[in-house]
Amino acid sequence: NPDPTARNLCGFLADAHIPRSATLIWNVVPYYVGEAGKVRAVNKLDLQRSQPFLEELIGLLLNLMVVVPMGKKAQQKAKLIRAYTDKPIIFTHHPSARVFNVWPKKRAEVNEAMKAVAKLITQNAG
């Protein structure tokens, strides 16, 4: 999506020297949520229904090095993620412009998290 959230995420990856080709970006609920063209917030039922997709995805990622749940909804799945992989999990904020407009200091926290991700990738690639 060519939107501010995507631009922010690509900027964080670039700043941390993480090639976009080394990433898989996945929404915790990987399908459209809403009706009649109007998106709604993800709810608990959506999170439950998305579980089989997450399990299948992690099973397909043979070269997985690190998982980065970005935002509270994704972080609610951390226990489930841990059930499917023993790879490191680094938590950080959602990269939406709304987050940084309200809490500008969180931008630096995401940058630090992405640097930690880059370090893990470098260690595991060698």
C-alpha positions as CSV (number, residue, x, y, z in Angstrom):
1,N,0.0,0.0,0.0
2,P,1.4,3.4,-0.9
3,D,0.3,5.0,2.3
4,P,2.0,6.8,5.2
5,T,2.2,3.6,7.3
6,A,4.0,1.8,4.4
7,R,6.3,4.7,3.9
8,N,7.2,4.8,7.6
9,L,7.9,1.0,7.7
10,C,10.1,1.2,4.5
11,G,11.9,4.1,6.1
12,F,12.6,2.2,9.3
13,L,13.9,-0.8,7.3
14,A,16.1,1.4,5.2
15,D,17.5,3.3,8.2
16,A,18.4,-0.1,9.9
17,H,19.9,-1.4,6.6
18,I,17.4,-4.2,6.4
19,P,16.7,-5.0,2.7
20,R,13.0,-5.1,2.0
21,S,13.6,-8.4,0.2
22,A,14.7,-9.9,3.5
23,T,11.3,-9.3,5.1
24,L,7.8,-10.6,5.0
25,I,5.2,-8.2,6.1
26,W,2.0,-9.8,7.4
27,N,-1.1,-8.3,9.0
28,V,-2.1,-10.3,12.0
29,V,-5.5,-10.6,10.4
30,P,-4.5,-11.2,6.7
31,Y,-7.8,-10.4,5.1
32,Y,-10.2,-7.5,4.7
33,V,-12.2,-6.6,7.8
34,G,-15.3,-4.6,7.1
35,E,-18.4,-4.3,5.2
36,A,-19.6,-2.4,2.1
37,G,-16.2,-0.9,1.4
38,K,-15.7,0.4,5.0
39,V,-12.8,-1.0,7.0
40,R,-13.4,-1.5,10.7
41,A,-11.1,-2.2,13.6
42,V,-9.9,-5.8,14.1
43,N,-11.7,-7.4,17.1
44,K,-11.1,-10.5,19.2
45,L,-13.1,-12.8,16.9
46,D,-11.0,-11.6,14.0
47,L,-7.8,-12.4,15.9
48,Q,-9.2,-15.9,16.8
49,R,-10.2,-16.6,13.2
50,S,-6.8,-15.6,11.9
51,Q,-4.9,-18.2,14.0
52,P,-4.8,-21.0,11.4
53,F,-3.3,-18.6,8.9
54,L,-0.5,-17.6,11.3
55,E,0.3,-21.2,12.1
56,E,0.5,-22.1,8.4
57,L,2.6,-19.1,7.5
58,I,5.2,-19.7,10.3
59,G,5.4,-23.3,9.2
60,L,6.2,-22.2,5.6
61,L,9.0,-19.8,6.7
62,L,12.0,-22.2,6.7
63,N,14.5,-19.3,7.0
64,L,12.7,-17.3,9.6
65,M,15.2,-15.4,11.8
66,V,13.1,-13.0,13.9
67,V,9.5,-12.0,14.3
68,V,8.5,-8.4,14.9
69,P,4.9,-7.8,16.1
70,M,4.3,-4.1,15.4
71,G,1.4,-2.7,17.4
72,K,-0.9,-4.0,20.1
73,K,-3.0,-6.2,18.0
74,A,0.0,-8.1,16.6
75,Q,1.5,-8.3,20.0
76,Q,-1.6,-10.0,21.3
77,K,-0.5,-13.0,19.2
78,A,3.0,-13.3,20.7
79,K,2.1,-16.3,22.9
80,L,0.7,-18.0,19.8
81,I,3.7,-17.1,17.7
82,R,5.9,-18.6,20.5
83,A,4.0,-21.8,20.2
84,Y,5.0,-22.1,16.5
85,T,8.6,-20.9,16.6
86,D,11.5,-20.4,19.0
87,K,13.0,-17.5,17.0
88,P,13.5,-14.2,18.7
89,I,10.5,-11.9,19.0
90,I,11.1,-8.1,19.1
91,F,8.1,-6.0,20.0
92,T,7.7,-2.5,18.7
93,H,5.0,0.1,17.9
94,H,2.8,0.1,14.9
95,P,4.4,2.3,12.1
96,S,1.2,4.3,11.5
97,A,1.5,8.1,11.2
98,R,-1.2,8.4,13.8
99,V,1.1,6.8,16.4
100,F,3.9,9.1,15.7
101,N,1.7,12.2,15.5
102,V,0.5,11.5,19.0
103,W,3.7,10.1,20.5
104,P,6.7,11.5,18.5
105,K,9.2,9.8,20.8
106,K,8.0,6.4,19.7
107,R,9.7,6.9,16.3
108,A,13.1,6.6,18.0
109,E,11.9,3.4,19.8
110,V,10.9,1.8,16.5
111,N,14.3,2.8,15.1
112,E,16.1,1.0,18.0
113,A,13.9,-2.1,17.6
114,M,14.8,-2.2,13.9
115,K,18.5,-1.9,14.7
116,A,18.1,-4.9,17.0
117,V,16.4,-6.8,14.2
118,A,19.2,-5.9,11.8
119,K,21.8,-7.2,14.3
120,L,19.9,-10.5,14.6
121,I,19.7,-10.9,10.8
122,T,23.4,-10.2,10.5
123,Q,24.3,-12.7,13.2
124,N,22.1,-15.5,11.7
125,A,23.2,-14.8,8.1
126,G,26.9,-15.4,8.8
